[in-house]
């Protein structure tokens, strides 16, 4: 690859951008920022092309760079004209067919989906082209923690996950991790001495809230995100029963079961009147929401994923907004915030969450000073900065 030519990257992401998930926000921003940094990026998505650019702009709030090219490789097949089947295998084979039909091969393939990475590493469709795996989790360890392995079916699934991850980690041209703790654990699990390729997640709002000032008289605590059990939203609700706690505003996509469970917890504790369910906000609307937030929370529980592997998008958005943050004291969060004087809380402890909120309220000078520091620190965690990090890693790999 001539050094004066932009590196060409294929990025297969087997999900439909019309299904709104945090990982879709992350993948689309990563692809756009990588292109903005100077790479020629071909992003391959599930779904249909019609209306995508409007969706990218109006819903996701992402301006499409000229050197970001988007292709669609559906993972759906209709059997007998009526029965739709969706499969990563279909996406992978169709992606390969589309990719091979493009004018020139890539210099690198960047991938965050484990099954797609496995497929590419077994097929090796482009001779000499490295497949770079972006790791967000060690799935067999998280599965082991969350499931009973005495069950034969669970044990078999765990073993398949472990074999797949071991193969990908041992075969990939390189691995990029979202936290240093995830990288270390992958080294321990695989025995591979991965280089220090770390690219945390990012925010679109770095530098946007320089003029915003904290209003510490506000009694609302915002949680913006998803509601899987490991996110710890139940702990936030339990914290509301302690003296001095404010009100809780929950923002994000929530299914019926999640809302029912959180409502039942709130009723049981007698705090339902202190909990507001706002529903989802499009990524393009988050900046308007952040203008009104003053206190925010990252209340993750004490599971392995939360302790070591997570790089939550909400954290970087909170930092950019200069909000007063209550967060579980995990190594993964400390990796970003260091010794910042935020409202650190003992993981899994609602009373500690309440204490963290009270400290932020009482130590107003320190809270405001930390707010300004977080805004400055957020500049290092912009999506643009992430794209630059990844481009540097890929360029060094391709130059070998």
SVG drawing of the C-alpha trace seen along z (x, -y; Angstrom):
<svg xmlns="http://www.w3.org/2000/svg" viewBox="-47 -30 54 61">
<polyline fill="none" stroke="black" stroke-width="0.4" points="0.0,0.0 1.6,-3.3 2.1,-5.5 0.6,-8.6 -2.7,-6.8 -5.6,-6.7 -6.0,-3.4 -9.1,-1.5 -11.2,0.2 -14.1,2.6 -16.4,2.5 -19.2,5.2 -21.8,4.5 -24.7,7.1 -27.4,5.0 -30.2,2.8 -29.7,-0.9 -33.5,-1.2 -33.3,1.0 -32.0,-1.5 -29.3,-0.2 -26.3,-1.6 -24.0,0.5 -25.5,-0.9 -24.8,-4.4 -21.2,-3.3 -20.7,-1.6 -22.0,-4.4 -20.1,-7.1 -16.9,-4.9 -17.3,-4.5 -17.9,-8.2 -15.0,-9.3 -12.6,-6.8 -13.6,-8.3 -13.2,-11.8 -9.8,-10.9 -8.7,-10.1 -9.6,-6.5 -11.7,-5.3 -14.4,-3.4 -16.9,-1.0 -19.6,-0.3 -21.7,2.8 -25.1,2.9 -28.1,5.1 -31.4,3.7 -32.4,1.5 -30.6,-1.5 -33.7,-3.6 -33.8,-6.5 -30.6,-5.7 -28.8,-9.0 -31.8,-10.9 -31.9,-8.4 -28.2,-9.0 -28.6,-12.7 -32.0,-13.3 -32.1,-10.4 -28.4,-9.7 -27.2,-13.3 -24.2,-12.1 -22.9,-14.0 -21.8,-11.5 -18.2,-12.2 -17.6,-11.8 -15.2,-9.0 -17.7,-6.9 -19.4,-4.5 -22.4,-2.5 -23.5,0.9 -26.4,3.0 -26.2,6.8 -29.5,8.1 -29.4,11.0 -33.1,11.8 -34.4,14.6 -38.0,15.3 -39.0,19.0 -42.0,20.0 -42.8,16.3 -44.1,15.8 -41.6,17.0 -38.8,14.5 -35.5,16.0 -32.8,13.7 -29.3,15.0 -25.7,13.7 -24.7,16.4 -26.8,14.8 -25.4,11.4 -21.8,12.7 -22.1,14.5 -23.9,11.5 -21.4,9.1 -18.6,11.1 -20.3,11.2 -20.8,7.4 -17.3,6.7 -15.6,8.8 -17.6,6.9 -16.1,3.6 -13.4,2.0 -10.5,2.7 -9.9,4.8 -9.4,3.3 -6.2,2.8 -7.9,3.9 -11.2,5.3 -12.5,3.9 -15.2,5.9 -16.9,5.9 -19.2,8.9 -17.7,12.1 -19.5,14.5 -18.6,12.2 -15.0,12.0 -14.9,15.8 -16.4,16.2 -13.8,13.8 -10.9,15.4 -11.9,18.9 -12.6,17.8 -9.7,15.3 -11.4,13.8 -8.7,11.2 -5.2,12.6 -2.9,10.8 -5.6,8.4 -5.7,8.4 -9.0,8.8 -9.0,6.5 -11.4,7.4 -12.9,4.7 -13.6,6.4 -16.3,5.1 -16.8,8.2 -15.5,11.7 -18.8,13.3 -18.1,16.8 -17.1,15.2 -20.2,13.0 -22.4,15.9 -20.8,18.0 -21.5,15.4 -25.1,14.9 -26.1,18.6 -26.1,21.9 -23.5,24.1 -24.9,27.2 -27.6,27.0 -26.4,29.0 -27.7,26.6 -26.0,23.6 -22.7,25.6 -22.7,26.4 -23.4,22.8 -20.6,21.6 -18.2,24.0 -19.1,22.8 -18.6,19.2 -15.3,20.0 -14.0,21.9 -15.2,19.1 -13.6,16.4 -10.3,18.3 -10.2,18.8 -10.9,15.1 -8.4,13.8 -5.7,16.2 -6.3,15.6 -7.1,11.8 -4.5,9.6 -4.9,7.4 -7.4,6.7 -8.6,3.3 -10.2,3.2 -12.5,0.6 -10.8,0.8 -7.3,1.8 -8.9,4.2 -10.7,6.0 -7.4,6.2 -5.5,7.7 -8.3,10.3 -8.2,11.3 -4.4,11.8 -4.9,14.0 -7.7,16.0 -6.1,16.5 -2.4,16.5 -1.8,14.0 0.4,11.0 -1.9,8.3 -0.3,4.9 -1.8,2.0 -4.5,1.1 -7.1,-0.6 -9.8,-2.8 -12.5,-3.8 -16.0,-4.8 -16.8,-8.5 -19.2,-11.4 -20.5,-13.7 -20.8,-16.6 -17.2,-17.4 -16.8,-21.1 -20.5,-21.8 -21.3,-22.9 -18.5,-25.3 -21.0,-28.0 -23.3,-25.7 -23.2,-26.1 -24.4,-23.6 -27.6,-24.2 -27.0,-22.4 -30.5,-23.4 -31.9,-20.9 -33.2,-17.8 -33.5,-15.6 -31.1,-12.7 -31.1,-11.7 -30.3,-8.2 -30.0,-8.1 -29.5,-4.7 -30.8,-1.2 -32.4,0.9 -30.8,4.4 -30.5,5.7 -26.7,5.2 -27.1,1.5 -28.2,1.1 -31.3,-1.1 -33.1,0.9 -30.3,-0.3 -31.0,-3.9 -34.7,-3.4 -33.8,-1.7 -31.6,-4.7 -34.6,-7.0 -35.9,-5.7 -33.0,-7.2 -33.2,-10.7 -32.1,-13.6 -32.5,-11.9 -34.0,-13.7 -36.2,-12.5 -35.3,-10.1 -35.8,-10.7 -35.4,-7.6 -34.6,-8.3 -34.2,-5.6 -35.9,-2.7 -37.7,-0.4 -39.7,2.7 -42.9,3.5 -41.3,6.1 -38.6,3.7 -41.0,0.9 -43.3,3.2 -40.4,4.5 -39.1,1.0 -42.6,-0.3 -43.2,2.7 -39.9,1.9 -40.9,-1.7 -44.4,-0.9 -43.0,1.6 -40.6,-1.0 -43.2,-3.7 -41.2,-6.0 -43.2,-5.7 -44.1,-9.4 -40.3,-10.2 -39.7,-8.3 -40.5,-9.7 -40.4,-7.5 -39.6,-9.8 -39.1,-7.1 -36.5,-7.1 -34.8,-10.2 -33.1,-10.0 -29.3,-10.4 -29.7,-13.7 -31.9,-15.0 -29.5,-14.1 -27.7,-17.4 -31.0,-19.3 -31.6,-16.9 -28.1,-17.4 -28.8,-21.1 -31.2,-20.5 -29.4,-17.8 -27.4,-18.6 -27.2,-15.3 -26.7,-12.0 -25.9,-8.4 -23.9,-5.4 -25.2,-2.9 -23.8,0.4 -24.0,3.4 -21.1,5.6 -20.9,8.0 -17.8,8.7 -18.9,6.8 -19.5,3.7 -16.3,4.0 -13.8,4.5 -15.4,4.3 -17.8,1.4 -17.1,-1.9 -20.5,-3.5 -21.6,-6.0 -23.6,-7.9 -20.5,-8.5 -18.8,-10.4 -21.9,-12.4 -22.3,-13.3 -18.7,-14.4 -19.1,-16.6 -22.2,-18.3 -20.2,-18.9 -22.9,-17.1 -22.4,-16.1 -21.9,-12.3 -22.9,-9.5 -21.0,-6.4 -20.3,-2.9 -16.6,-2.7 -15.4,-0.2 -12.0,0.1 -13.6,-0.4 -15.0,-3.8 -11.9,-4.8 -9.9,-4.2 -11.7,-7.2 -12.3,-9.4 -9.2,-8.6 -9.3,-10.5 -12.0,-13.0 -14.1,-14.1 -17.4,-12.7 -20.0,-11.0 -18.3,-7.6 -20.6,-4.9 -20.0,-1.3 -21.2,1.0 -24.5,2.7 -25.2,0.5 -28.2,-1.9 -27.3,-3.6 -23.9,-4.5 -25.6,-6.0 -27.7,-8.2 -24.6,-9.2 -22.8,-10.1 -25.7,-12.3 -25.7,-14.1 -21.9,-14.7 -22.2,-16.3 -25.0,-18.6 -23.1,-19.5 -19.6,-20.1 -20.7,-22.6 -17.4,-24.2 -15.7,-20.8 -18.6,-19.6 -18.4,-22.7 -14.6,-22.4 -15.0,-18.8 -17.7,-19.7 -15.2,-22.0 -12.5,-19.4 -14.8,-16.8 -15.7,-19.0 -12.0,-19.4 -11.3,-15.7 -14.2,-14.9 -12.2,-16.4 -10.0,-13.4 -13.0,-11.1 -14.7,-12.6 -15.7,-10.4 -13.1,-12.3 -10.4,-11.3 -11.5,-7.7 -11.4,-7.7 -7.8,-9.0 -6.8,-6.3 -8.2,-3.5 -6.7,-4.9 -3.3,-5.0 -3.6,-1.4 -4.8,-0.2 -2.1,-2.2 0.7,-0.8 -0.7,2.7 -0.9,2.3 2.6,0.8 4.3,3.9"/>
</svg>
